[in-house]
Structures are given as structure tokens and as C-alpha cells.
Amino acid sequence: MEYCCPRGTICEPDTNTCTSELDYDMQKRSGLPALKYEVHVNSSHQLDYCDEQSYCFESSCCPQENGQFGCCPFKNSVCCPDQIHCCPYGEICDVTSRYCVQKVGEYYPAMDLYPAGLSIDFE
């Protein structure tokens, strides 16, 4: 049986799963080893639909200046005001939108959004 993986993932034909290309930058920034995780593409709850036509896979939708959506590689993320960057849940964007601030005052680079997928990608 053939299937298709969304953008931002790699097809694993032996297990019929999609593996995220994202290396969990949060773990890397914290000095922890990056995690690799697998998801089953036939489970619709991993797609976060931004609108009727675009979606993000295992991530969050953020509006962009051009009226489209970008994806932040974190679930329940914080979209920065510049509409280019985002931060993980529980952190805030600094005034430049280029850094994420943790409550303890530590700063980390904000993540760039990547383009949301379009529903036609699955057809």
C-alpha cells in the first residue's frame, strides 16, 4: 500500500510511518540529545489545520504577513509579532522577535517558520 507523508517529514516505508525532519531544536538548545520520533500518517490528529486549505504537521500554525500560514516546529507554540519567528509553549518572544525568553530569564534564538502544507499535497 502506498501512502504519502506531509512536508517536513521523511517516509519510512518499512514501518508505514513518517519521521519528522525536525530535530527538536528545543532539546539541542538545552544541551540534551536531539530526539527522533515517528508518527503514523493515517492518524488525522497530527495535522493542525490552519484554514480550509493549509495545515501543519505535528506543529502549530502561525499567521504570516502575506496572508498565508507558516508552521512552528513546536505544538502550542507562541507566534512572534514579526510573523516570521516562533517560540515554544511557555516562552515569550523578545521585543525583536528574534529570541525566545524563558521565565528564568534565559534567551534562545527564535525558530523560523516554515511554509504550511496545502491540502492538495495529499491528493
NORTA-V504255 format. One record per backbone hydrogen bond with DSSP energy under -1.0 kcal/mol. CO is the residue of the C=O (numbers start at 1). NH is the residue of the N-H. If there is no record, write none. Layout:
# NORTA-V504255
co=CO nh=NH
co=CO nh=NH
This chain:
# NORTA-V504255
co=6 nh=9
co=8 nh=21
co=10 nh=19
co=12 nh=15
co=12 nh=16
co=12 nh=17
co=17 nh=12
co=18 nh=39
co=19 nh=10
co=24 nh=27
co=24 nh=28
co=25 nh=29
co=26 nh=30
co=27 nh=32
co=28 nh=31
co=37 nh=20
co=39 nh=18
co=40 nh=43
co=43 nh=46
co=44 nh=47
co=46 nh=58
co=48 nh=56
co=53 nh=119
co=54 nh=50
co=54 nh=51
co=55 nh=117
co=56 nh=48
co=60 nh=72
co=62 nh=70
co=64 nh=67
co=68 nh=64
co=69 nh=116
co=70 nh=62
co=71 nh=114
co=72 nh=60
co=78 nh=87
co=80 nh=83
co=84 nh=113
co=85 nh=80
co=86 nh=111
co=87 nh=78
co=88 nh=91
co=92 nh=101
co=94 nh=97
co=98 nh=110
co=99 nh=94
co=100 nh=108
co=101 nh=92
co=102 nh=105
co=106 nh=102
co=108 nh=100
co=111 nh=86
co=114 nh=71
co=117 nh=55
co=118 nh=121
co=119 nh=122
co=120 nh=123
